[in-house]
C-alpha cells in the first residue's frame, strides 16, 4: 500500500511541484535581500520607524475600501452569470482571490485557477463559469489601473510637467493598452478555433497519464466541452455592457483608493507628490507582480521603489519605505485575512450545484 502511494505521488509530479515552489520562495528571498541591501538596511529602518502607528492604521483602513468596491463588482458579475450569492460572500471571495494571487507565482495568471476552484466550492458553480467570472473581474481591475495611469499621464502632459522618465512610463502605458486591446480582439475573434486547437493539443499531452493508477484523464471532446462552457460564460458577460461598465467604474474607484495608499504613505514619510504622479507610477510598478515569485514578492517592491526614484526626486530610503508600506497595506495584510477566508471555505462543506 505504501509503495503504491509513493508511486502515485511521484507520478503526480509532487516532488517537481515542491521544488518549483521552493525555487519561487528562494527567488523571493533573493529579491527581498537585494532590495534591502540596495536601499540600505539602516536608512530603510529609520524611514519606516518615522511613520506613526495611527498613520499606518489609517493606511489599513483605506485598504478595506477597494475590497468592498471590488466585491461589489464581482457581485454584479456573479448575478449576470446566474448566481444569487450575497454581497458579503462576493466581498469575501474577492479577498480570498487576492490571497491566492499573492501566494502563487505570476500574480493573477497563477491565482485565477485556484480562485476559480474556491469559488466553485463556495457557490456550487462549475469551474469554467467561476474561472470566467474571476478572470473578467481581475482583468477589468488591471485595465482600470492602466486606464487611470493613462488619464494621469494626459493630465500631467496637459500641465507640461512630464519629465523624461515619466515620458517612458507614459509610452509604456500606451503600449500596454494598445497591445492588450489588439491581443484581446484577436483572441476573441478566433476563440472557438483556439478552443478546438487547445483541446486537441492538451488531449495529446495528457493522454499518457491514462496509464497511471487512479487518474481519470478527460477525453478531447470533454476538454472541448469545458472550453466552450468557459467561452459561453464570457459571451454572457460580453452581452451585458451596462453591467460591465458598472464593474469597470467600481474597479476604477477601487484602484484610485489603492493609489491613495501609496500617496498617503509618501506623505507620512514627508514627501508630497501630485496624486496624478502616483496614479501614473502604480501601473508601471505592478508589472513586478508577474515575476515568478509568490505575489511578485521582492520584485514588486523593487520595481515600485525604482520607478519612484526614477520618476520623482525621492531618496532611495523614502522610496523603499513607501513601497513596503504600500505593499503591506494594500496586499500583504489583506492577503492575510484572505488566507483565513480561504481556509474557512476549504474546511467547510462544499456547496452543491443544486444550491
PATORPA-175726 format. One record per residue: residue number from 1; residue in three letters; x, y, z of N, C-alpha, C in turn. Coordinates in pm, whole numbers, plus 50000, padded with zeros to 5 digits. Last residue first. Layout:
<rs>
   nr  rest    n.X    n.Y    n.Z   ca.X   ca.Y   ca.Z    c.X    c.Y    c.Z
  NUM   ala      X      Y      Z      X      Y      Z      X      Y      Z
...
</rs>
This chain:
<rs>
   nr  rest    n.X    n.Y    n.Z   ca.X   ca.Y   ca.Z    c.X    c.Y    c.Z
  355   unk  47252  52405  49481  47225  52512  49577  47238  52467  49719
  354   unk  47330  52223  49305  47186  52239  49315  47148  52349  49413
  353   unk  47594  52203  49340  47549  52282  49227  47398  52302  49227
  352   unk  47670  52239  49694  47637  52160  49575  47587  52251  49465
  351   unk  47946  52366  49869  47809  52388  49824  47783  52308  49698
  350   unk  48152  52174  50096  48129  52245  49970  47982  52258  49936
  349   unk  48197  52240  50441  48138  52151  50341  48110  52228  50213
  348   unk  48510  52402  50525  48366  52381  50536  48316  52290  50424
  347   unk  48775  52430  50448  48742  52336  50556  48593  52309  50568
  346   unk  48772  52622  50248  48829  52490  50219  48784  52388  50322
  345   unk  48665  52843  50375  48590  52782  50265  48642  52643  50231
  344   unk  48871  52889  50561  48735  52862  50607  48653  52795  50498
  343   unk  49091  52944  50399  49093  52825  50485  48952  52789  50531
  342   unk  49003  53186  50286  49028  53069  50202  49025  52941  50284
  341   unk  49000  53347  50514  48875  53322  50440  48889  53198  50353
  340   unk  49272  53347  50579  49175  53290  50674  49042  53259  50605
  339   unk  49367  53477  50348  49410  53341  50379  49317  53273  50477
  338   unk  49257  53729  50370  49213  53642  50262  49253  53499  50283
  337   unk  49411  53824  50579  49269  53798  50603  49210  53710  50494
  336   unk  49651  53834  50428  49643  53753  50549  49498  53723  50585
  335   unk  49596  54016  50229  49616  53876  50190  49609  53784  50312
  334   unk  49590  54253  50377  49464  54200  50322  49477  54054  50278
  333   unk  49878  54248  50425  49783  54231  50536  49644  54191  50485
  332   unk  49982  54269  50152  50023  54165  50247  49920  54142  50356
  331   unk  49839  54486  50007  49848  54348  49962  49875  54249  50075
  330   unk  49826  54743  50115  49738  54711  50003  49735  54562  49969
  329   unk  50012  54744  50328  49874  54788  50349  49780  54738  50240
  328   unk  50247  54643  50213  50194  54584  50335  50047  54619  50354
  327   unk  50283  54812  49993  50260  54669  49970  50201  54602  50094
  326   unk  50319  55060  50129  50214  55041  50028  50181  54893  50010
  325   unk  50543  55010  50287  50417  55050  50350  50299  55026  50255
  324   unk  50730  54950  50082  50696  54849  50183  50563  54883  50250
  323   unk  50735  55190  49940  50698  55067  49871  50657  54959  49971
  322   unk  50827  55364  50137  50693  55383  50082  50645  55257  50011
  321   unk  51087  55264  50173  50991  55257  50283  50848  55273  50233
  320   unk  51195  55319  49917  51188  55183  49968  51088  55167  50080
  319   unk  51170  55599  49906  51105  55515  49805  51090  55372  49854
  318   unk  51331  55668  50125  51189  55703  50125  51113  55617  50025
  317   unk  51580  55564  50039  51521  55520  50165  51371  55548  50169
  316   unk  51628  55700  49800  51613  55555  49798  51545  55505  49924
  315   unk  51428  56004  49778  51551  55928  49805  51522  55778  49803
  314   unk  51243  56152  49508  51251  56093  49641  51381  56014  49655
  313   unk  51178  56281  49274  51304  56318  49339  51318  56257  49478
  312   unk  51055  56055  49019  51040  56166  49114  51177  56194  49176
  311   unk  51129  55851  48854  51026  55944  48805  51003  56062  48897
  310   unk  51317  55700  48986  51349  55750  48851  51249  55853  48801
  309   unk  51199  55637  49231  51326  55710  49230  51356  55770  49093
  308   unk  50969  55496  49152  50956  55621  49228  51084  55703  49221
  307   unk  51088  55275  49029  51006  55366  48950  50988  55500  49020
  306   unk  51214  55155  49250  51293  55204  49138  51217  55302  49052
  305   unk  50989  55086  49403  51087  55180  49457  51173  55239  49345
  304   unk  50868  54905  49221  50797  55025  49266  50895  55129  49318
  303   unk  51065  54707  49193  51022  54783  49076  50951  54911  49116
  302   unk  51081  54613  49459  51199  54668  49392  51159  54756  49273
  301   unk  50822  54518  49502  50874  54627  49585  50993  54695  49518
  300   unk  50812  54315  49308  50717  54426  49302  50768  54545  49384
  299   unk  51018  54140  49393  51025  54204  49262  50934  54326  49254
  298   unk  50919  54084  49659  51054  54128  49632  51064  54203  49501
  297   unk  50659  53894  49526  50729  53937  49647  50874  53970  49615
  296   unk  50470  53824  49341  50571  53921  49299  50653  53972  49415
  295   unk  50320  53622  49453  50268  53757  49460  50365  53864  49414
  294   unk  50602  53429  49460  50466  53439  49515  50422  53584  49531
  293   unk  50764  53484  49143  50771  53472  49288  50630  53487  49343
  292   unk  50811  53549  48867  50786  53411  48914  50813  53393  49061
  291   unk  50628  53857  48813  50753  53785  48837  50722  53647  48892
  290   unk  50405  54004  48794  50412  53889  48704  50544  53814  48720
  289   unk  50437  54219  48960  50352  54111  49009  50357  53989  48919
  288   unk  50575  54416  48829  50651  54326  48914  50570  54209  48964
  287   unk  50387  54574  48715  50446  54471  48629  50530  54373  48710
  286   unk  50326  54772  48890  50251  54646  48903  50302  54537  48810
  285   unk  50466  54995  48808  50522  54914  48916  50453  54780  48930
  284   unk  50288  55097  48618  50421  55052  48577  50480  54958  48682
  283   unk  50066  55164  48778  50053  55062  48672  50187  55009  48624
  282   unk  50193  55362  48961  50145  55232  49006  50128  55131  48893
  281   unk  50256  55606  48833  50363  55516  48877  50311  55375  48901
  280   unk  50018  55739  48788  50099  55700  48674  50204  55596  48712
  279   unk  49925  55790  49042  49841  55711  48952  49920  55661  48831
  278   unk  50130  55959  49126  50115  55827  49189  50031  55735  49100
  277   unk  50073  56180  48968  50202  56112  48954  50196  55972  49012
  276   unk  49824  56256  49065  49833  56206  48928  49965  56133  48905
  275   unk  49887  56363  49310  49817  56235  49307  49823  56173  49168
  274   unk  50212  56495  49347  50080  56506  49284  50016  56367  49281
  273   unk  50366  56444  49667  50362  56427  49522  50222  56455  49472
  272   unk  50561  56501  49941  50435  56539  49878  50449  56527  49726
  271   unk  50699  56327  50205  50712  56357  50061  50576  56386  50002
  270   unk  50697  56228  50464  50740  56365  50442  50759  56404  50297
  269   unk  50585  55988  50505  50731  55990  50506  50787  56128  50473
  268   unk  50321  56043  50467  50363  56008  50603  50515  56009  50616
  267   unk  50325  56073  50190  50302  56191  50274  50346  56165  50417
  266   unk  50361  55805  50118  50465  55903  50085  50450  56029  50169
  265   unk  50115  55706  50212  50241  55653  50265  50356  55749  50237
  264   unk  49935  55845  50052  49936  55872  50196  50065  55822  50259
  263   unk  50004  55725  49805  50011  55870  49822  50019  55908  49970
  262   unk  49946  55457  49850  50085  55498  49824  50103  55647  49845
  261   unk  49667  55487  49889  49751  55424  49992  49896  55465  49973
  260   unk  49574  55592  49651  49573  55678  49770  49658  55620  49882
  259   unk  49583  55371  49488  49682  55477  49466  49690  55570  49587
  258   unk  49358  55248  49596  49488  55181  49605  49600  55282  49585
  257   unk  49164  55432  49522  49195  55417  49664  49326  55343  49685
  256   unk  49172  55383  49248  49205  55517  49297  49238  55513  49446
  255   unk  49081  55124  49240  49221  55148  49207  49265  55288  49250
  254   unk  48810  55174  49307  48895  55091  49394  49042  55114  49367
  253   unk  48733  55319  49084  48731  55384  49215  48818  55306  49313
  252   unk  48767  55117  48890  48842  55242  48881  48847  55314  49016
  251   unk  48582  54924  48973  48725  54891  48972  48810  55018  48967
  250   unk  48345  55062  48931  48381  55021  49067  48530  54989  49077
  249   unk  48362  55085  48649  48359  55203  48734  48397  55172  48877
  248   unk  48351  54815  48573  48470  54895  48541  48476  55021  48628
  247   unk  48093  54751  48660  48209  54682  48718  48336  54763  48695
  246   unk  47948  54919  48488  47939  54937  48633  48058  54873  48703
  245   unk  48016  54806  48244  48052  54946  48270  48047  54975  48420
  244   unk  47901  54555  48274  48046  54565  48263  48094  54708  48288
  243   unk  47629  54628  48278  47689  54565  48395  47841  54576  48392
  242   unk  47609  54730  48016  47578  54816  48132  47641  54759  48259
  241   unk  47673  54515  47846  47762  54631  47854  47735  54720  47975
  240   unk  47642  54214  47818  47585  54299  47923  47673  54422  47942
  239   unk  47766  54037  47656  47637  54090  47609  47568  54175  47714
  238   unk  47983  53947  47797  48007  54043  47689  47878  54105  47637
  237   unk  47874  53753  47963  47917  53880  48021  47935  53987  47914
  236   unk  47828  53557  47773  47716  53607  47852  47750  53740  47917
  235   unk  48085  53509  47685  47990  53571  47593  47870  53627  47667
  234   unk  48190  53381  47910  48244  53510  47869  48148  53583  47776
  233   unk  48035  53150  47900  48025  53237  48017  48079  53376  47984
  232   unk  48126  53045  47659  47986  53086  47669  47964  53176  47791
  231   unk  48389  52980  47726  48364  53084  47627  48221  53136  47638
  230   unk  48340  52769  47908  48412  52889  47952  48385  53006  47857
  229   unk  48220  52589  47736  48144  52638  47851  48208  52766  47906
  228   unk  48430  52532  47566  48313  52602  47512  48230  52661  47625
  227   unk  48593  52391  47747  48639  52516  47688  48525  52599  47632
  226   unk  48433  52171  47794  48461  52261  47905  48514  52395  47854
  225   unk  48435  52057  47540  48307  52097  47600  48330  52196  47714
  224   unk  48704  51994  47510  48644  52094  47423  48514  52147  47482
  223   unk  48725  51795  47705  48805  51917  47717  48747  52029  47632
  222   unk  48554  51607  47591  48521  51664  47721  48599  51793  47744
  221   unk  48693  51547  47358  48561  51607  47347  48519  51672  47478
  220   unk  48923  51428  47463  48935  51552  47388  48800  51623  47379
  219   unk  48854  51311  47803  48871  51296  47659  48884  51432  47591
  218   unk  49041  51324  48111  48925  51360  48027  48957  51344  47879
  217   unk  49167  51061  48300  49203  51165  48204  49082  51198  48117
  216   unk  49188  50975  48615  49086  50974  48511  49112  51091  48416
  215   unk  49397  50782  48798  49391  50910  48727  49294  50896  48611
  214   unk  49462  50542  48923  49370  50636  48989  49370  50775  48927
  213   unk  49782  50488  48771  49670  50444  48855  49591  50561  48913
  212   unk  49850  50570  48425  49880  50584  48568  49759  50545  48651
  211   unk  49773  50572  48167  49838  50451  48214  49870  50456  48363
  210   unk  49682  50824  48116  49583  50717  48125  49642  50590  48183
  209   unk  49888  50993  48063  49851  50978  48204  49745  50870  48224
  208   unk  49909  51020  47786  49990  50917  47853  49954  50895  48000
  207   unk  49732  51249  47745  49689  51114  47712  49775  51006  47779
  206   unk  49817  51507  47777  49779  51434  47899  49738  51289  47871
  205   unk  49879  51587  47513  49979  51598  47619  49945  51508  47738
  204   unk  49647  51551  47367  49766  51475  47329  49871  51476  47439
  203   unk  49482  51735  47497  49448  51592  47500  49569  51506  47465
  202   unk  49604  51973  47428  49606  51931  47567  49574  51783  47580
  201   unk  49550  51979  47148  49687  51976  47199  49696  51926  47342
  200   unk  49267  51981  47149  49341  51877  47078  49484  51865  47131
  199   unk  49211  52211  47294  49165  52082  47346  49238  51967  47278
  198   unk  49328  52403  47121  49377  52384  47257  49336  52251  47316
  197   unk  49175  52384  46889  49318  52351  46884  49375  52325  47023
  196   unk  48921  52459  46998  48941  52334  46924  49088  52291  46925
  195   unk  48978  52709  47114  48926  52600  47197  48949  52466  47128
  194   unk  49060  52854  46891  49155  52831  46999  49109  52718  47090
  193   unk  48819  52858  46754  48934  52791  46693  49039  52760  46799
  192   unk  48676  53016  46928  48636  52876  46913  48745  52795  46842
  191   unk  48816  53265  46908  48802  53196  47036  48766  53049  47020
  190   unk  48899  53458  46728  48927  53317  46698  48909  53229  46822
  189   unk  48824  53698  46842  48782  53669  46706  48796  53519  46674
  188   unk  48959  53696  47085  48813  53685  47084  48761  53647  46946
  187   unk  49223  53732  47004  49185  53609  47073  49034  53588  47070
  186   unk  49201  53990  46892  49244  53876  46810  49202  53744  46873
  185   unk  49122  54146  47112  49038  54138  46992  49072  54018  46906
  184   unk  49340  54107  47284  49207  54064  47325  49115  54050  47205
  183   unk  49547  54222  47132  49553  54081  47167  49415  54028  47205
  182   unk  49457  54490  47112  49480  54410  46992  49479  54260  47022
  181   unk  49445  54562  47385  49326  54570  47300  49341  54482  47176
  180   unk  49714  54522  47464  49605  54449  47529  49480  54447  47442
  179   unk  49854  54702  47302  49881  54559  47290  49768  54476  47350
  178   unk  49745  54946  47395  49730  54906  47254  49749  54756  47238
  177   unk  49825  54936  47668  49684  54950  47631  49661  54901  47488
  176   unk  50105  54921  47646  50031  54812  47711  49884  54816  47671
  175   unk  50160  55165  47522  50194  55041  47453  50118  54923  47512
  174   unk  50079  55340  47723  50010  55342  47594  50036  55213  47518
  173   unk  50270  55272  47919  50127  55251  47945  50048  55248  47814
  172   unk  50508  55351  47789  50488  55213  47831  50342  55181  47854
  171   unk  50471  55621  47758  50477  55538  47638  50458  55391  47672
  170   unk  50479  55686  48035  50361  55715  47952  50359  55627  47829
  169   unk  50738  55610  48108  50623  55544  48171  50497  55564  48088
  168   unk  50881  55791  47953  50899  55648  47930  50781  55571  47988
  167   unk  50800  56028  48074  50766  56003  47933  50778  55855  47900
  166   unk  50919  56009  48319  50774  55992  48312  50728  55969  48169
  165   unk  51180  56062  48239  51148  55932  48299  50998  55905  48296
  164   unk  51156  56328  48141  51194  56218  48052  51155  56083  48109
  163   unk  50854  56476  48283  50996  56470  48256  51026  56346  48172
  162   unk  50569  56667  48255  50621  56532  48239  50770  56539  48203
  161   unk  50437  56899  48274  50536  56872  48379  50588  56729  48371
  160   unk  50219  57009  48133  50356  57020  48080  50461  56999  48188
  159   unk  49959  56968  48185  50027  57066  48271  50173  57084  48233
  158   unk  49916  56770  48001  49845  56896  47983  49909  57007  48066
  157   unk  50066  56568  48117  50109  56624  47989  50043  56758  47962
  156   unk  49910  56518  48339  50045  56570  48359  50100  56630  48230
  155   unk  49680  56420  48208  49672  56539  48293  49810  56602  48312
  154   unk  49781  56195  48079  49721  56302  47999  49715  56432  48080
  153   unk  49859  56045  48299  49960  56090  48203  49907  56204  48118
  152   unk  49609  55995  48413  49708  56074  48487  49815  56128  48394
  151   unk  49497  55836  48213  49435  55965  48245  49533  56055  48320
  150   unk  49675  55618  48234  49667  55694  48108  49604  55832  48132
  149   unk  49616  55530  48491  49751  55577  48460  49754  55660  48332
  148   unk  49355  55450  48448  49380  55562  48539  49520  55619  48516
  147   unk  49409  55234  48278  49334  55349  48227  49353  55471  48316
  146   unk  49540  55059  48452  49612  55113  48336  49542  55237  48282
  145   unk  49330  55007  48632  49455  55066  48680  49533  55130  48566
  144   unk  49146  54888  48459  49110  55012  48528  49234  55083  48579
  143   unk  49283  54656  48388  49258  54758  48285  49221  54892  48348
  142   unk  49271  54521  48633  49400  54560  48578  49385  54669  48472
  141   unk  48994  54487  48658  49068  54560  48760  49202  54609  48706
  140   unk  48943  54326  48440  48883  54460  48445  48956  54547  48546
  139   unk  49081  54097  48522  49123  54168  48401  49068  54310  48399
  138   unk  48933  54024  48749  49073  54062  48764  49124  54139  48642
  137   unk  48680  53972  48626  48693  54067  48736  48837  54116  48749
  136   unk  48741  53774  48441  48691  53904  48393  48707  54009  48502
  135   unk  48818  53573  48624  48911  53622  48522  48870  53758  48469
  134   unk  48592  53525  48770  48705  53586  48841  48808  53637  48741
  133   unk  48427  53425  48552  48387  53535  48639  48505  53604  48705
  132   unk  48572  53211  48441  48535  53326  48357  48501  53447  48444
  131   unk  48586  53043  48664  48709  53097  48606  48680  53218  48518
  130   unk  48314  52984  48701  48388  53053  48807  48515  53116  48752
  129   unk  48267  52846  48463  48195  52971  48490  48266  53052  48597
  128   unk  48440  52627  48503  48457  52714  48388  48388  52849  48408
  127   unk  48348  52494  48735  48480  52556  48734  48493  52659  48622
  126   unk  48008  52564  48834  48109  52485  48766  48238  52565  48755
  125   unk  47905  52642  49177  47904  52661  49032  48004  52567  48967
  124   unk  47902  52646  49450  47842  52531  49383  47832  52547  49233
  123   unk  48024  52841  49599  47894  52873  49539  47827  52754  49472
  122   unk  48261  52729  49701  48180  52816  49785  48038  52834  49731
  121   unk  48371  52578  49494  48342  52512  49622  48245  52595  49706
  120   unk  48403  52776  49301  48321  52657  49272  48279  52589  49401
  119   unk  48584  52936  49435  48450  52988  49404  48355  52874  49374
  118   unk  48806  52764  49434  48748  52807  49561  48606  52859  49541
  117   unk  48855  52744  49161  48822  52622  49237  48756  52658  49370
  116   unk  48920  53009  49110  48800  52952  49048  48758  52824  49119
  115   unk  49160  53023  49249  49048  53107  49293  48918  53054  49235
  114   unk  49322  52851  49097  49281  52811  49233  49167  52896  49288
  113   unk  49316  53019  48849  49264  52881  48856  49231  52835  48997
  112   unk  49427  53281  48936  49290  53264  48886  49239  53120  48893
  111   unk  49699  53284  49008  49598  53279  49112  49457  53254  49064
  110   unk  49862  53306  48786  49873  53186  48868  49761  53172  48969
  109   unk  49772  53546  48688  49781  53432  48597  49791  53302  48675
  108   unk  49804  53721  48901  49669  53673  48869  49670  53556  48773
  107   unk  50137  53623  48974  50021  53707  49007  49888  53643  48972
  106   unk  50349  53449  48934  50291  53515  48816  50158  53585  48846
  105   unk  50290  53214  49205  50375  53288  49112  50294  53345  48996
  104   unk  50071  53274  49485  50106  53198  49366  50197  53281  49276
  103   unk  50004  53444  49689  50090  53331  49722  50132  53249  49601
  102   unk  49841  53641  49571  49961  53680  49643  50056  53564  49664
  101   unk  49623  53514  49466  49711  53587  49374  49844  53619  49439
  100   unk  49513  53428  49706  49567  53328  49614  49656  53392  49509
   99   unk  49433  53678  49813  49530  53594  49884  49594  53493  49790
   98   unk  49244  53754  49622  49364  53834  49640  49473  53757  49713
   97   unk  49051  53560  49673  49120  53560  49544  49249  53641  49551
   96   unk  48964  53647  49921  49032  53518  49911  49109  53507  49780
   95   unk  48840  53885  49837  48952  53890  49932  49032  53761  49926
   94   unk  48641  53777  49678  48741  53865  49617  48863  53876  49706
   93   unk  48498  53640  49875  48563  53564  49768  48667  53649  49695
   92   unk  48400  53851  50033  48488  53750  50091  48565  53675  49984
   91   unk  48234  53981  49847  48349  54052  49905  48449  53953  49962
   90   unk  48046  53777  49805  48126  53827  49693  48250  53900  49743
   89   unk  47931  53758  50058  48005  53644  50005  48095  53688  49889
   88   unk  47804  54008  50066  47911  53978  50161  47996  53862  50111
   87   unk  47607  53980  49871  47713  54079  49851  47832  54048  49942
   86   unk  47523  53632  49809  47509  53761  49875  47627  53853  49844
   85   unk  47439  53472  49495  47509  53481  49622  47501  53621  49680
   84   unk  47307  53388  49267  47242  53487  49354  47308  53490  49492
   83   unk  47412  53352  48935  47428  53313  49075  47378  53426  49165
   82   unk  47420  53418  48664  47310  53336  48714  47322  53291  48857
   81   unk  47598  53596  48570  47624  53456  48537  47521  53362  48598
   80   unk  47505  53828  48686  47492  53814  48542  47513  53669  48498
   79   unk  47586  53776  48948  47442  53784  48916  47419  53770  48766
   78   unk  47863  53792  48917  47800  53666  48957  47651  53665  48925
   77   unk  47896  54065  48852  47935  53960  48757  47866  53828  48790
   76   unk  47810  54188  49088  47740  54216  48962  47770  54107  48859
   75   unk  48005  54087  49261  47864  54056  49286  47781  54078  49159
   74   unk  48229  54210  49164  48217  54065  49147  48074  54019  49172
   73   unk  48172  54473  49246  48185  54441  49105  48170  54292  49078
   72   unk  48174  54438  49524  48051  54481  49457  48055  54452  49309
   71   unk  48440  54373  49557  48339  54273  49590  48205  54308  49528
   70   unk  48548  54616  49493  48570  54504  49401  48473  54390  49429
   69   unk  48459  54760  49720  48420  54802  49585  48436  54688  49485
   68   unk  48585  54617  49926  48439  54628  49924  48390  54666  49784
   67   unk  48852  54653  49856  48798  54517  49865  48645  54519  49859
   66   unk  48887  54934  49875  48890  54867  49745  48831  54727  49748
   65   unk  48858  54961  50166  48760  55018  50072  48766  54953  49934
   64   unk  49072  54864  50307  48948  54786  50310  48847  54835  50205
   63   unk  49275  55050  50288  49288  54927  50209  49162  54842  50211
   62   unk  49213  55247  50473  49191  55275  50330  49190  55147  50249
   61   unk  49299  55110  50702  49157  55145  50685  49125  55173  50539
   60   unk  49572  55102  50661  49496  54976  50662  49347  55001  50643
   59   unk  49627  55375  50686  49655  55306  50560  49577  55175  50551
   58   unk  49564  55410  50954  49483  55478  50853  49504  55415  50715
   57   unk  49768  55264  51071  49631  55218  51086  49538  55282  50985
   56   unk  49976  55434  51004  49973  55300  50945  49834  55240  50957
   55   unk  49901  55646  51163  49903  55664  51018  49904  55529  50947
   54   unk  49930  55537  51414  49795  55576  51372  49790  55600  51221
   53   unk  50205  55496  51435  50117  55380  51428  49977  55418  51379
   52   unk  50410  55705  51221  50337  55676  51345  50240  55561  51324
   51   unk  50720  55661  51073  50575  55664  51048  50503  55623  51176
   50   unk  50980  55614  51129  50935  55753  51141  50784  55767  51120
   49   unk  51037  55356  51072  51004  55386  51211  50961  55531  51231
   48   unk  51105  55379  50799  50984  55308  50839  50941  55344  50981
   47   unk  51347  55521  50809  51232  55577  50738  51102  55511  50782
   46   unk  51508  55344  50953  51482  55478  51006  51360  55542  50940
   45   unk  51516  55127  50774  51455  55113  50907  51420  55249  50967
   44   unk  51654  55240  50558  51518  55189  50539  51446  55178  50673
   43   unk  51898  55295  50677  51818  55405  50623  51673  55363  50604
   42   unk  51978  55031  50743  51957  55131  50848  51872  55248  50799
   41   unk  51989  54893  50489  51901  54850  50598  51874  54958  50701
   40   unk  51972  55010  50169  52043  55032  50294  51956  54998  50412
   39   unk  51899  54954  49909  51849  55077  49973  51931  55112  50096
   38   unk  52033  54714  49855  52049  54829  49766  52008  54960  49833
   37   unk  51942  54546  50064  52084  54580  50053  52106  54703  49967
   36   unk  51670  54520  50010  51712  54583  50135  51858  54628  50126
   35   unk  51688  54389  49759  51613  54514  49774  51659  54590  49898
   34   unk  51821  54155  49817  51884  54253  49729  51820  54390  49740
   33   unk  51624  54036  49977  51756  54067  50033  51828  54171  49948
   32   unk  51414  54010  49792  51395  54090  49912  51529  54131  49972
   31   unk  51530  53839  49596  51480  53972  49559  51471  54062  49682
   30   unk  51583  53615  49760  51692  53684  49691  51651  53826  49653
   29   unk  51324  53545  49837  51422  53582  49939  51537  53660  49876
   28   unk  51215  53479  49588  51158  53589  49666  51257  53639  49770
   27   unk  51370  53257  49520  51380  53378  49437  51325  53499  49511
   26   unk  51274  53083  49717  51415  53122  49718  51436  53250  49637
   25   unk  51012  53054  49628  51037  53114  49759  51181  53163  49768
   24   unk  51063  52925  49383  50996  53056  49385  51019  53128  49517
   23   unk  51179  52688  49476  51255  52778  49389  51196  52917  49387
   22   unk  50967  52577  49613  51086  52617  49689  51173  52712  49607
   21   unk  50799  52527  49393  50756  52619  49498  50877  52670  49578
   20   unk  50956  52339  49255  50918  52465  49190  50878  52569  49293
   19   unk  50972  52132  49437  51096  52201  49400  51066  52334  49333
   18   unk  50702  52061  49437  50762  52111  49559  50891  52187  49528
   17   unk  50672  51967  49175  50597  52085  49218  50659  52147  49343
   16   unk  50841  51746  49186  50872  51854  49092  50800  51981  49134
   15   unk  50708  51588  49377  50844  51636  49403  50881  51753  49312
   14   unk  50457  51547  49238  50463  51629  49359  50605  51674  49393
   13   unk  50383  51408  49009  50480  51516  48996  50492  51602  49119
   12   unk  50229  51188  49010  50158  51316  49003  50252  51435  48996
   11   unk  50415  50993  49050  50358  51006  48917  50282  51137  48900
   10   unk  50463  51022  49319  50570  51054  49226  50515  51076  49086
    9   unk  50219  50936  49419  50263  51072  49446  50372  51115  49349
    8   unk  50222  50670  49325  50117  50762  49282  50158  50907  49303
    7   unk  50439  50564  49458  50442  50570  49313  50339  50670  49262
    6   unk  50345  50584  49718  50462  50661  49680  50473  50673  49530
    5   unk  50126  50410  49706  50104  50551  49734  50222  50636  49691
    4   unk  50252  50168  49658  50163  50222  49556  50136  50369  49578
    3   unk  50396  50142  49900  50466  50152  49772  50379  50211  49666
    2   unk  50192  50121  50084  50282  50236  50090  50355  50256  49960
    1   unk  50084  49878  50000  50000  50000  50000  50086  50126  50000
</rs>
